[in-house]
Amino acid sequence: MSRTVTVGFDGSPESRAAAEWAAREAGLRGSRLLLVHVREPVPEPMARAPLPGGETRGHWSERIPREAPAGSAAAPSASTPDP
């Protein structure tokens, strides 16, 4: 059975510390590391408006792994599932 250490990450100092801990834990256990980022849904009337600052789902799927702590390299593998 494959084990995965899952941690939420939003770029805040607290989530960065949690991700570093999770990466070390995954490394010690020989487990996968899964970083998770969740955004609140946009209200329907605003759903058709462009996102501010060019933010897109693709933007976040690239940004979160890039901003993840360097310590996450200690984990055997990190994954970002398709949205």
Beta strands, then each sheet from edge to edge (+ up, - down):
strand 1: 4-8
strand 2: 32-36
strand 3: 77-79
sheet 1: 1+ 2+ 3+
end
